[in-house]
């Protein structure tokens, strides 16, 4: 169970945007299985629910890094290409 001011690590994986990173968050809000973690440097808020704990949210940075590493291997790092104006997808 997470509580306010706990530090967690978010394995942020968004393959279509080529985002594979581990973010350190401080729990700002903990309420009925819903949480809001705030990035330690940027103060950006990341809401999540209890189902994300152990899947994307970890107490260990090493565990989060393993998830990100596996995702990079599975999806590969893609370079985004700009769609030319008027070009169909």
Steps between C-alpha positions, in 0.01 A plus 500: 500500500645834397479805721556869449869594464609146398753493217423268206638438153277515192597283203365735234464311172325667204637326189312708241669812640838328546485555877679242713607646834494462876365795697541556873170612654391615845146398594295818537155344537395156622123440509289182463741318268575809288829682522673802356877497476691819427827496308780602730651758262225622266206476745287343225218291649445134401173344623476121530295236678596208721496266198810678367708415808742224408425549130611860433559633852778355716672574829829389344667693219665179381162330445372798300818502290452130420146568371623788283788290366263214410261744329784648293597151392140405417398815315837634390579866511326665209575830344193709441448622148323822419195456283514733208214744472220351291649150499267214591612260770 
